[in-house]
Amino acid sequence: MIDEKKCLKNLLEDMDDIEERLSKWTGKANIFQILKLSKNEIRHSNFLAFLFAPNEIHNLSDEFFKMFLKRYIDSNDDTKAAINYFDALLNSYEDLIVYRENNNIDILLVSEKNKIVVCIENKILSSESRGQLNKYQRYIERNYSSYKKIFVFLTPDGNEPTNPSWGIITYKDIVEILEQLMQKNSMEKKVYYLIKDYVDILRRDVGMDDEIKEIVRKIYQQHKEALDLIFENIPDNLSLMSELYIEALEQIAKENEIIFDPKYSGKSIVRFQIPEFTNLFPDLPLSHPGGWSNHKMYAFEILNKGGNSVGKIKLVFTGEIPEEYKKIVEELMLTTGVKKKKENWKWWNVAEWKINKVNMRFIEDLYTKLENEGRDQVVKEIKKSLEKNLKDIKEKASEYEKIKNNFILKSENSIINFEKTNVNLIE
């Protein structure tokens, strides 16, 4: 049995030695570290977009882009390089247009004059989403059909993309390109130090520096149990976001706008109901626990899984409900144009809303936001966004109520007509 307190005590006793061994990296003031941007994918993409733009204040013109193309050609086989080495270096790309988050593509580079398009997917901490690269490639092929196309998967360690049409560039490549540019270009001091800070932060925080890797490895070996304990208890951004959702919903529940019990929520999904929907779809009897084992027919689910699903609210029905209500749900979907499910459906996502301002950038900046604004203010902001969604959701409830009442009336008329027909037949 590991003595956790003793492990932590030993780590604390060695802190002076650890700080001295790491002082070469931790003692420097770095603009990217100060602004807490070092492991933020969006901020890295923004800075790379700045370097690619030929008319920016760095005065590098198209040099960074040319060297990036050269490195891509050197690092990947000919089938992935749409242009040759000479075109990469001898052509002018001063007309290059840089797009950020165009159709969710991290960085999109287009040269109209050279009829070339470069699509870059940047991954630092997150992993590739299923079908993501295929989706981006289809978009490029559809919208830039006559262009030479280059697809780049940018990661710290050269991870293999799932789509074989995508080539690989690493952050080590980026560091080497920038170091070459710093040596060969006479740039302004402020630009030089900005790029130097970026190179330093890549080496340190994105795992490019072999010396720091070795030192950290040794420290980890000496204090593995204590460090594992610390790592296991560090809250990640999505866990923190789940806590903030719950705090905001608890406040809204006190105002009787929603029905909320946090025990039916978790890190990736936060669930609530509203009185207007519960009037339409009341709690199930004890004999029907429902899909969530809480005797509910439906739930509004806030998705907190990262990627494209982040910041979405979905209305979900469970199929484990009495047959008469199942028919009402199916009628609602038929009337509102939702795609029909198979007969024995278990779950049905029937409507969706986007929470204002909550996206991956919001999640990634969460700790900085809490530090700058305070927890109460961030919860207040989330609550305000959710209240806007609730207004739309309540309008949907009114629409569903009319459909339900019409369906019941239609069903009752059918029964009356059926009974009349039977009477006539008997007579």
Sequence and secondary structure as in RCSB ss.txt:
>XXXX:A:sequence
MIDEKKCLKNLLEDMDDIEERLSKWTGKANIFQILKLSKNEIRHSNFLAFLFAPNEIHNLSDEFFKMFLKRYIDS
NDDTKAAINYFDALLNSYEDLIVYRENNNIDILLVSEKNKIVVCIENKILSSESRGQLNKYQRYIERNYSSYKKI
FVFLTPDGNEPTNPSWGIITYKDIVEILEQLMQKNSMEKKVYYLIKDYVDILRRDVGMDDEIKEIVRKIYQQHKE
ALDLIFENIPDNLSLMSELYIEALEQIAKENEIIFDPKYSGKSIVRFQIPEFTNLFPDLPLSHPGGWSNHKMYAF
EILNKGGNSVGKIKLVFTGEIPEEYKKIVEELMLTTGVKKKKENWKWWNVAEWKINKVNMRFIEDLYTKLENEGR
DQVVKEIKKSLEKNLKDIKEKASEYEKIKNNFILKSENSIINFEKTNVNLIE
>XXXX:A:secstr
   HHHHHHHHHHTHHHHHHHHHHHHTS  HHHHTT TT HHHHHHHHHHHH TTSTT  TTHHHHHHHHHHHHH
S GGG SS HHHHHHS  TT EEEEEETTEEEEEEETTTTEEEEEEE SSS   TTHHHHHHHHHHHHSTTSEEE
EEEEESS    SSTT EEEEHHHHHHHHHHHHHH    HHHHHHHHHHHHHHHHHSS  HHHHHHHHHHHHHTHH
HHHHHHHTS  HHHHHHHHHHHHHHHHHHTTSSB  GGG  SSEEEEB HHHHHHS    TT  TTTTSS SEEE
EEE SSGGGTTEEEEEEES S HHHHHHHHHHHHHHT     TT SEEEEEEEE TT SHHHHHTHHHHHHHH H
HHHHHHHHHHHHHHHHHHHHHHHHHHHHHHHHHHHHHHHHHHHHHHHHHHH 
